Amino acid sequence: MKSISPLFSVSTAKSPIFYFSPISQRLSSVKFAAPPKINSPDTKRPSSKSAKTLSAAPTIDPITTTAASASPKKVLLPIGFGTEEMEAVILADVLRRAGAEVTVASVEQQLEVEAYGGTRLVADTFISTCSNEIFDLVALPGGMPGSARLRDCEVLQKITSRQAEEKRLYGAICAAPAVTLLPWGLLKRKQTTCHPAFIDKISSFRVVKTNTQVSGELTTSRGPGTSFEFAICLVEQLFGEPVAREIGELLLMNPAGDDPKRQEFNEVGWSLDRTPQVLIPIANGSEEIEVVTLIDILRRAKVNVVVASVEKSAQVLASSGTKIVADKLINATSDSIFDLIILPGGAAGAERLHKSKILKKLLKEQESAGRIFGAICSSPAVLQKQGLIKDKKATAHPAVLDKLKDGVNDAQVVIDGKLITCQGLATAIQFALAIVSKLFGHARARSVAEGLVYQYPRS
């Protein structure tokens, strides 16, 4: 059976480190235009459907191919109640960055869907509107009961079965290979991987324990911690190695042998005698990968996370077109006390966070009271502007690192006392796990990482 080897592959089932490897085969003979030079953490291309409403998000330069510009690759990404939000959002974001036209379709009777970790996502359309469309890729996120909700959708079953019959690409991650594709009969004669909790449902003759497995038109992967690798593998099959490699670099994914780096200065304890209360403010243009990764991982660790919009509406439009519904508006938090406030990145989103008077007040009180706060990607520059990281070590996305007075350029996560910062994008997983480790200890962080199918960093 012929298959394409992923650009970023791993040597063991446990490792999340992405290895650059040559491509042995191609799905097509598409010629690729040279990718643009990357200068911003928001260099990406949203789908044409979402681009019409991206007034609050930054103007971005797409990474294009001659094929994509002539006829955009169309991707269907269905979601339902209990869908794993990291998997859904990372897939949509990464594929849009590559130039794909991604349609997020709800299999429920409403567009707003509460995901596995409580994040509320708003789909672009209902699955019924997609029944007669032709897609270059159908990608199924996992999660429970999300995978079962997808399985029970007859329209989606017909779309995906037709996709397989006509030899077009389809894929699934986490629980979806075993819970969704297996009952539909779409794993026959296919080597398959999935989340360890569901792997015994697949025939031992066909099951493999690699992080991502390509078998003909089918690509499968193991869980939230392998979502970036899964998405990049799909990008490679749709657009080829040059685009996949460029996107991987843009996302700050680790090359072979480069362990995730965390540096800590002026070490102090963060442990609390109560459930930690965490505020994550979001805005139009916030980076959805970072927002959703933080929410998902912290809630897995049993942290009470409040997501607050600094906009006039609870619904925000993130930087790559994902619509996220906050728990409340920022003014409803003005009299609250949080153990930790974390600012997600995204250049446009960070600027809107900076302009929020209520958030500025909360951050000033946080710093004055000696409580914990942090930022990721573009947002450490916001803390710098507000005078909150004087005499502190910090890091940020490489595009904005020079805006920090005392920036650290050789670490993905930097902790200085009760300040934590991170480079962003794919390193958001390390960032969230570092927070869990500081709040609860290494054992809790390692347990959460195991559920994600992500190797807990050694340092």
C-alpha positions in Angstrom: 0.0 0.0 0.0 1.5 3.3 -1.0 1.5 6.2 1.4 3.1 9.6 1.8 5.4 10.1 4.7 4.6 13.2 6.7 7.0 16.2 6.7 7.1 16.2 10.5 7.3 12.6 11.7 8.2 11.1 15.0 10.2 8.2 16.0 8.1 7.0 18.9 4.4 7.1 19.8 5.1 9.2 22.9 7.3 12.0 21.4 5.7 15.3 20.3 8.9 16.7 18.8 8.6 17.2 15.1 11.3 15.8 12.9 12.1 17.2 9.4 12.2 14.4 6.9 12.3 14.2 3.1 9.1 13.4 1.2 9.2 10.1 -0.5 6.1 10.5 -2.7 3.7 13.1 -3.9 -0.1 13.1 -4.3 0.1 15.5 -7.3 2.6 17.3 -9.5 1.5 20.8 -8.5 4.2 23.5 -8.9 4.6 25.9 -6.0 5.2 29.6 -5.9 7.8 30.8 -3.5 6.4 31.4 0.0 6.6 35.0 1.3 9.0 36.1 3.9 7.4 35.8 7.4 7.6 39.0 9.5 4.6 38.7 11.7 2.9 36.2 14.1 -0.3 36.9 12.2 1.0 35.9 8.7 -1.8 33.6 7.6 -4.6 33.2 5.1 -8.2 32.8 6.4 -10.8 31.0 4.3 -12.5 33.1 1.7 -15.8 32.6 3.6 -14.4 34.0 6.8 -12.4 36.8 5.1 -15.5 38.8 4.4 -16.1 39.3 8.1 -12.5 39.7 9.3 -12.7 43.5 9.6 -11.2 43.4 13.1 -8.4 41.0 12.2 -5.1 42.1 10.7 -4.4 42.2 7.0 -2.2 39.2 6.2 -0.1 37.9 3.4 -1.0 34.4 2.4 1.4 31.6 1.8 0.2 30.7 -1.7 0.6 28.0 -4.3 -0.2 28.4 -8.0 -2.8 25.7 -7.6 -4.4 27.3 -4.5 -4.7 30.7 -6.2 -6.3 29.2 -9.3 -8.7 26.8 -7.4 -8.6 27.0 -3.6 -8.5 23.6 -1.8 -11.8 23.0 0.0 -11.9 21.4 3.4 -14.8 20.3 5.5 -14.3 20.3 9.3 -17.5 19.1 11.1 -18.0 19.8 14.8 -20.6 18.7 17.4 -21.2 18.8 21.1 -18.1 17.5 22.9 -15.8 18.0 19.9 -12.2 18.4 21.1 -11.6 22.1 20.7 -7.8 22.0 20.4 -8.1 19.6 17.5 -10.9 21.4 15.7 -9.3 24.9 16.1 -5.7 23.9 15.3 -6.9 22.0 12.1 -8.9 25.0 10.9 -6.2 27.5 11.7 -3.3 25.6 10.2 -5.2 24.7 7.0 -6.3 28.3 6.5 -2.8 29.5 6.9 -1.8 27.2 4.1 -4.5 28.7 1.8 -7.3 26.2 2.2 -10.9 27.3 2.2 -12.1 25.7 5.4 -15.8 25.2 6.2 -16.6 24.5 9.9 -20.0 22.8 9.8 -22.2 22.0 12.8 -23.8 18.6 13.0 -26.2 20.0 15.6 -29.4 22.0 15.3 -27.6 25.2 16.2 -24.3 26.8 15.0 -23.0 27.4 18.5 -21.4 24.3 19.8 -20.0 23.7 23.3 -16.8 21.7 22.9 -15.2 19.1 25.2 -13.5 21.5 27.5 -16.4 24.0 27.6 -15.1 26.4 24.9 -18.1 27.6 22.8 -17.4 27.7 19.1 -19.6 29.0 16.3 -19.7 27.0 13.1 -19.8 28.7 9.7 -22.8 26.7 8.5 -24.9 23.5 9.1 -23.7 20.2 7.7 -26.9 19.9 5.6 -25.7 22.8 3.4 -22.5 20.8 2.6 -24.2 17.6 1.3 -23.8 18.3 -2.4 -20.4 20.0 -2.2 -17.1 18.4 -3.3 -14.2 18.7 -0.8 -10.5 18.1 -1.3 -10.4 17.0 2.3 -12.8 16.0 5.1 -11.1 16.2 8.5 -12.8 14.9 11.6 -11.7 16.2 15.0 -12.1 13.9 18.0 -13.3 14.3 21.6 -16.2 12.6 23.4 -19.1 12.7 23.0 -18.1 14.8 19.9 -16.9 11.8 17.9 -20.2 10.0 18.6 -22.2 13.0 17.5 -20.3 13.0 14.2 -20.9 9.2 13.9 -24.6 9.6 14.3 -24.9 12.3 11.6 -26.2 10.6 8.5 -25.3 13.6 6.2 -21.7 13.6 7.4 -21.5 9.8 7.0 -22.7 10.1 3.3 -20.2 12.9 2.6 -17.3 11.1 4.2 -18.2 7.7 2.6 -18.4 9.4 -0.8 -15.0 11.1 -0.1 -13.4 7.6 0.5 -15.2 6.0 -2.5 -13.9 8.7 -4.9 -10.4 8.5 -3.5 -10.2 12.0 -2.1 -8.5 12.8 1.2 -10.1 12.2 4.5 -8.7 12.1 8.1 -9.6 11.7 11.7 -7.9 12.3 15.1 -8.2 11.2 18.7 -11.4 9.1 19.2 -12.8 9.8 15.8 -11.0 7.0 13.9 -12.4 4.3 16.3 -15.7 5.9 17.2 -16.7 7.5 13.9 -14.9 6.0 10.9 -14.8 2.4 12.1 -18.6 2.0 12.4 -18.9 3.6 8.9 -16.6 0.9 7.5 -14.0 3.5 6.4 -11.0 1.8 8.1 -11.0 -1.3 6.0 -7.5 -2.3 4.7 -6.1 0.9 6.3 -3.3 1.2 8.9 -4.7 3.4 11.6 -3.8 5.1 14.8 -6.0 6.9 17.4 -6.1 8.0 21.0 -4.7 5.3 23.3 -8.0 5.1 25.2 -9.7 3.9 22.0 -7.0 1.9 20.3 -8.3 -1.5 21.4 -11.4 -1.0 19.3 -9.3 -1.2 16.1 -8.1 -4.6 14.8 -4.6 -5.2 16.1 -3.6 -6.3 12.6 -4.2 -2.8 11.3 -3.5 -0.6 14.4 -0.2 1.4 14.6 1.1 3.5 17.5 2.7 6.3 15.5 1.5 9.9 16.2 0.3 10.3 12.7 -0.4 7.6 10.1 -1.0 8.0 6.4 -2.7 5.1 4.6 -3.7 5.9 1.1 -6.4 8.7 1.2 -6.8 8.3 5.0 -4.7 10.1 7.6 -5.2 9.5 11.3 -3.6 10.9 14.5 -3.6 10.3 18.2 -4.9 13.4 20.1 -4.7 17.1 21.0 -1.0 16.9 21.5 -0.4 15.6 18.0 -2.8 18.1 16.3 -0.1 20.3 14.8 1.7 17.3 13.3 -1.6 16.0 12.0 -2.6 19.4 10.4 0.9 19.8 8.9 0.7 16.3 7.4 -2.6 17.2 5.8 -1.2 20.5 4.5 1.6 18.6 2.9 -0.8 16.3 1.1 -2.9 19.2 -0.1 -0.2 21.7 -1.0 3.2 19.9 -1.0 6.4 20.0 1.1 7.4 23.6 0.6 4.2 25.0 1.9 4.1 22.5 4.8 7.6 23.3 5.8 6.9 27.1 5.7 3.8 26.7 7.8 5.6 24.6 10.3 8.3 27.3 10.7 5.6 29.9 11.0 3.9 28.0 13.8 7.2 27.7 15.7 7.2 24.0 15.6 10.3 22.2 17.0 12.8 20.8 14.5 14.4 17.5 15.2 16.4 17.3 18.4 15.3 20.7 19.7 13.8 20.0 23.1 11.2 22.5 24.4 13.1 25.1 26.4 11.8 26.7 29.6 13.9 29.1 31.7 13.0 30.3 35.2 14.4 33.2 37.1 13.8 34.4 40.7 11.9 31.2 41.4 8.9 31.4 43.8 6.1 29.0 44.6 2.6 29.4 42.9 0.7 26.7 44.8 -2.6 27.7 46.3 -4.9 26.2 49.0 -7.9 26.6 46.7 -9.0 26.0 43.1 -7.1 28.6 41.0 -9.2 31.3 39.4 -7.8 32.3 36.0 -8.9 35.1 33.6 -8.3 34.8 29.9 -9.4 38.0 28.1 -10.1 37.8 24.4 -10.7 40.2 21.5 -11.3 40.3 17.8 -8.0 39.2 16.3 -6.8 37.1 19.2 -4.9 34.1 18.2 -7.4 31.2 18.4 -4.7 28.5 18.8 -3.4 30.1 22.0 -6.8 31.0 23.4 -8.2 27.5 23.0 -5.1 25.7 24.0 -4.9 27.6 27.3 -8.6 27.1 28.0 -8.5 23.4 27.2 -5.4 22.4 29.1 -6.1 24.5 32.2 -9.6 23.2 32.5 -8.2 19.6 32.2 -6.0 20.4 35.2 -9.2 21.5 37.1 -8.5 25.2 37.0 -11.5 27.6 37.0 -11.1 29.5 33.8 -13.1 32.6 33.0 -13.0 33.8 29.3 -14.0 37.4 29.0 -14.5 39.5 25.9 -13.2 43.0 25.7 -15.5 43.7 22.8 -19.2 44.8 23.0 -20.2 41.3 22.2 -19.4 38.0 23.9 -18.6 36.5 20.5 -15.2 37.4 19.0 -13.7 36.7 15.6 -10.2 35.3 16.1 -7.3 36.0 13.8 -7.8 33.0 11.4 -11.6 33.3 11.3 -12.6 31.1 14.2 -15.6 32.4 16.1 -15.4 32.0 19.9 -18.0 32.9 22.5 -16.7 34.2 25.8 -18.2 33.4 29.2 -18.9 37.0 29.9 -17.9 40.6 29.0 -14.8 42.1 30.6 -16.9 44.7 32.6 -18.5 41.8 34.5 -15.0 40.9 35.9 -14.0 44.4 37.0 -14.6 43.7 40.7 -13.3 40.1 40.7 -9.9 38.9 42.0 -8.1 36.3 39.9 -5.1 34.2 40.9 -3.7 34.4 37.3 -4.5 36.6 34.3 -3.2 35.5 30.9 -3.2 37.5 27.7 -3.3 35.5 24.5 -1.5 36.9 21.4 -2.3 37.8 17.9 -1.2 41.3 16.8 -4.6 42.8 16.3 -6.0 41.1 19.4 -3.1 42.2 21.6 -3.7 45.8 20.5 -7.4 45.6 21.4 -6.5 44.1 24.8 -4.1 47.0 25.4 -6.9 49.5 24.7 -9.3 47.9 27.3 -9.4 50.3 30.4 -10.9 47.6 32.5 -8.3 45.0 31.6 -5.6 47.6 32.2 -7.0 48.2 35.7 -7.1 44.5 36.5 -3.6 44.0 35.3 -2.3 46.9 37.4 -4.1 45.5 40.5 -2.7 42.1 39.7 0.9 43.3 39.6 0.5 45.6 42.7 -1.0 42.7 44.8 1.8 40.3 43.9 -0.5 37.9 42.0 0.4 35.9 38.9 0.0 37.2 35.4 1.4 36.3 32.0 1.2 36.8 28.2 2.0 34.9 25.1 3.0 35.7 21.5 2.4 39.4 20.8 1.0 40.2 24.2 4.2 40.4 26.3 4.6 43.7 24.4 1.3 44.9 25.9 2.7 44.2 29.4 5.8 46.1 28.4 3.8 49.1 27.3 1.8 49.1 30.6 5.0 49.1 32.6 4.3 45.7 34.2 7.5 43.8 33.4 10.2 46.3 34.6 13.3 44.5 35.6 11.8 41.1 34.6 13.0 38.5 32.1 10.4 37.7 29.4 10.0 36.3 25.9 7.6 36.8 23.1 7.0 35.9 19.5 10.3 36.5 17.5 8.6 39.2 15.5 8.0 41.4 18.6 10.8 40.2 20.9 12.9 43.3 20.2 10.1 45.4 21.8 10.9 43.9 25.2 13.6 45.6 27.3 15.0 42.4 28.6 13.8 39.8 26.2 15.0 36.2 26.3 15.5 34.8 22.8 16.6 31.2 23.5 13.6 29.9 25.5 10.0 29.1 24.5 8.7 29.7 28.0 10.2 32.1 30.5 9.1 32.4 34.2 10.4 35.3 36.3 8.8 35.2 39.8 5.1 35.5 39.2 5.4 36.5 35.5 5.2 33.9 32.8 5.6 34.6 29.0 5.9 32.5 25.9 6.7 32.7 22.2 3.2 31.5 21.2 1.4 29.4 18.6 2.6 25.8 18.7 4.6 26.5 22.0 1.2 27.3 23.7 1.1 23.7 24.9 4.4 24.0 26.7 3.1 27.4 28.1 -0.1 25.9 29.5 1.7 22.9 31.0 4.2 25.1 32.6 1.4 27.0 34.3 -0.1 23.7 35.5 3.3 22.6 36.8 3.8 25.8 38.8 0.2 25.6 40.2 0.0 21.9 41.0 3.4 20.3 40.5 5.0 18.1 37.8 2.8 15.1 38.5 -0.4 16.9 37.6 1.2 18.5 34.5 2.5 15.1 33.4 -0.9 13.5 33.8 -2.6 16.2 31.7 0.1 15.8 29.1 -0.5 12.1 28.9 -4.2 12.7 28.2 -3.2 15.0 25.4 -0.8 12.4 24.0 2.0 14.9 24.5 5.4 14.3 26.0 5.9 16.3 29.1 9.0 18.5 28.6 12.1 17.4 30.5 13.0 21.0 31.4 
